[in-house]
Amino acid sequence: EEEDKKNTNSYVGGDKSGLAVEHPDSNKDAFQRMQQLASSGAGPLPDDHRVVTVYRNGFTVGDGPFRPLSDPLNKKFMDEMAAGRCPAELQAGSDQPVHVAVHDKRGEEYKEPPPPSHVAFSGEGNTLGGSSSSTAAVEADKGSMAVDDSKPKTKIQIRFHDGSRKAQEFNEDHTVGDLRAFCAQCVGGQAMTIMGGFPPKPIADDSLTLKAAGLLNSAVTVKPA
């Protein structure tokens, strides 16, 4: 019976969005505000709903990278949810209602999951073209990007294949190719695959601007191609 209480769902949102909140307690904070904003007529969430898991030190969206609350962009994301709105980041590029399930795990710190067991061995072999891509060392400070202060700017949170992160500023009219080149600079010139969106999928068109690709104020995961 106690477990059933912990998995109770509340729904919040309006015509364009809906939030379902799993709340294990009734503390007077953002989660209670979400509960108070709940729509009494809300039903089960659709299969394509987004999942946001909130920890004491940040949150994740689906299988995406961990996003610490110390980043102002991530705080804005949570503030929008606390106000009963679907975050603009999740709504971007969609003219359909977006539904969000929020899992409350604020009683614990987020911890990086252990790497798959095969990773320990993948660096020992070489491909025909050279060394294994898994050996690419990340030096985030090696990347540089010229940003024009007179143009609209955005910040993208980049999570590298080794779990390290970097929040980098770009202009909105920078391209996916510019983002990819920046990430390559951070790994010694290694070609990189960029995963973005919800659920994450490869972004292959380097000619798209960051705005057109829906990457403004977003988080991406990158790994050696």
C-alpha positions in Angstrom: 0.0 0.0 0.0 2.9 2.4 0.8 4.5 1.6 -2.6 1.2 2.5 -4.3 1.3 5.9 -2.6 4.8 6.5 -4.0 3.7 5.8 -7.5 0.7 8.0 -7.6 0.6 10.2 -10.7 -0.5 13.8 -10.9 -1.1 15.5 -14.3 -0.5 19.2 -15.0 -0.4 21.3 -18.1 -2.7 22.9 -20.6 -3.8 22.6 -24.2 -0.3 22.1 -25.5 1.2 19.9 -22.8 0.6 17.6 -19.9 2.8 16.6 -17.0 2.4 13.4 -14.9 4.2 13.6 -11.6 5.2 10.6 -9.5 5.5 12.1 -6.0 6.7 10.0 -3.1 6.0 12.8 -0.5 4.0 15.9 -0.1 6.7 18.4 0.6 5.7 22.0 0.0 7.9 22.6 -3.0 7.9 22.5 -6.8 6.4 19.0 -6.9 3.5 20.0 -4.6 2.9 23.0 -6.9 2.7 20.6 -9.8 0.3 18.5 -7.9 -1.9 21.5 -7.1 -1.9 22.4 -10.8 -3.1 18.9 -11.7 -6.0 18.6 -14.1 -8.7 16.5 -12.4 -9.8 15.1 -15.8 -6.4 13.8 -16.9 -6.1 10.3 -18.1 -3.2 7.9 -18.8 -0.3 9.3 -20.6 0.2 8.3 -24.3 2.9 5.9 -25.3 5.1 8.6 -26.8 5.3 10.7 -23.6 8.6 12.0 -22.4 10.1 10.9 -19.1 12.0 13.3 -16.8 13.7 11.9 -13.7 14.5 14.4 -11.0 17.4 13.8 -8.6 18.7 15.9 -5.7 21.4 17.3 -7.8 19.8 17.5 -11.3 17.7 15.5 -13.7 17.7 13.4 -16.9 15.3 13.5 -19.9 14.7 10.0 -21.2 18.0 8.3 -21.8 19.8 11.6 -22.3 22.7 13.0 -20.3 22.5 14.0 -16.6 21.8 17.8 -16.3 22.9 19.5 -13.1 20.7 22.1 -11.6 23.7 24.4 -11.3 23.3 25.2 -15.0 20.9 28.1 -15.5 19.4 26.4 -18.6 18.5 23.4 -16.5 17.0 25.5 -13.8 14.8 27.2 -16.4 13.7 23.8 -17.5 12.6 22.9 -14.0 11.0 26.3 -13.3 8.8 25.7 -16.3 7.7 22.4 -15.0 7.1 23.8 -11.6 4.8 26.3 -13.2 2.7 23.5 -14.7 4.1 24.0 -18.3 5.8 21.6 -20.6 9.3 23.0 -21.0 9.8 24.9 -24.2 12.7 22.7 -25.0 10.5 19.6 -25.2 7.8 21.4 -27.2 10.3 22.8 -29.8 9.5 21.7 -33.3 6.3 20.0 -32.4 2.8 21.3 -33.1 1.2 18.4 -31.2 0.6 18.3 -27.4 3.7 17.0 -25.5 3.1 14.8 -22.4 5.7 14.4 -19.7 6.0 11.9 -16.9 8.1 13.2 -14.0 9.8 10.6 -11.7 10.7 12.1 -8.3 14.0 10.7 -7.0 15.1 13.7 -5.1 16.0 11.5 -2.2 19.1 10.3 -4.0 22.1 11.8 -5.9 22.4 10.9 -9.6 25.3 8.5 -10.2 26.7 7.6 -13.6 25.7 4.1 -14.6 28.7 1.7 -14.9 30.0 1.4 -18.5 29.0 -1.8 -20.4 31.3 -4.7 -19.7 32.5 -4.8 -23.3 34.0 -1.3 -23.1 36.9 -2.6 -21.0 38.1 -4.7 -24.0 37.1 -2.5 -26.9 40.3 -0.4 -26.7 42.6 -3.4 -27.1 41.9 -3.9 -30.8 42.6 -1.8 -33.8 40.4 -1.1 -36.8 41.8 -1.3 -40.4 42.0 2.5 -40.4 43.9 2.9 -37.2 43.3 2.8 -33.4 39.9 2.0 -31.9 37.6 5.0 -31.5 37.0 4.1 -27.9 40.5 5.3 -27.0 39.7 8.9 -28.0 40.7 11.1 -25.0 38.5 14.0 -24.2 40.1 17.4 -23.6 37.1 19.8 -23.5 39.3 22.8 -23.0 40.9 22.2 -26.4 37.7 23.3 -28.2 37.2 26.9 -29.3 34.3 28.6 -31.0 34.1 32.2 -32.2 30.8 33.7 -30.9 29.4 37.0 -32.3 28.0 39.0 -29.4 25.8 41.0 -31.7 23.9 38.0 -32.8 21.4 35.8 -30.9 23.3 33.3 -28.7 22.5 29.9 -27.2 24.2 27.5 -24.9 24.4 23.7 -25.6 25.3 21.2 -23.0 27.6 18.5 -24.5 28.1 15.1 -22.9 31.1 13.2 -24.3 31.5 9.5 -24.6 33.6 9.3 -21.4 30.8 10.9 -19.3 32.5 14.4 -19.1 30.4 17.4 -19.9 30.9 20.9 -21.3 28.4 23.8 -21.6 29.4 25.7 -24.8 28.1 29.0 -26.1 27.2 29.3 -29.8 25.4 31.7 -32.1 21.9 30.5 -33.1 23.1 30.6 -36.8 26.0 28.4 -36.1 25.5 25.0 -37.9 25.5 21.4 -36.8 28.8 21.2 -38.6 30.2 23.9 -36.4 29.1 22.0 -33.3 30.6 18.8 -34.7 33.9 20.5 -35.5 34.0 21.9 -31.9 33.4 18.4 -30.5 36.1 17.0 -32.8 38.6 19.7 -31.5 38.0 18.3 -28.0 39.0 14.8 -28.9 42.1 15.4 -31.1 40.3 15.7 -34.4 38.3 12.4 -34.1 35.1 12.4 -36.2 32.1 12.6 -33.9 28.5 11.5 -34.0 26.0 13.9 -32.4 22.9 12.6 -30.7 20.1 15.1 -30.0 16.4 15.4 -29.5 13.9 13.3 -27.5 14.3 10.4 -27.9 18.0 11.0 -28.9 18.8 10.3 -32.5 21.8 11.0 -34.8 21.9 14.5 -36.3 23.6 14.1 -39.7 22.8 17.3 -41.6 25.8 19.6 -41.0 24.2 22.4 -43.0 21.4 22.9 -40.6 21.6 25.9 -38.2 21.4 25.0 -34.5 18.1 26.8 -34.5 16.7 24.8 -37.4 18.0 21.6 -35.9 16.0 22.3 -32.7 19.2 22.4 -30.6 18.9 25.8 -28.9 19.5 25.6 -25.2 19.6 21.8 -25.5 21.7 18.9 -24.3 23.4 16.6 -26.8 25.5 13.4 -26.4 28.5 13.0 -28.7 30.7 9.9 -29.3 33.4 8.9 -31.8 31.9 8.0 -35.2 
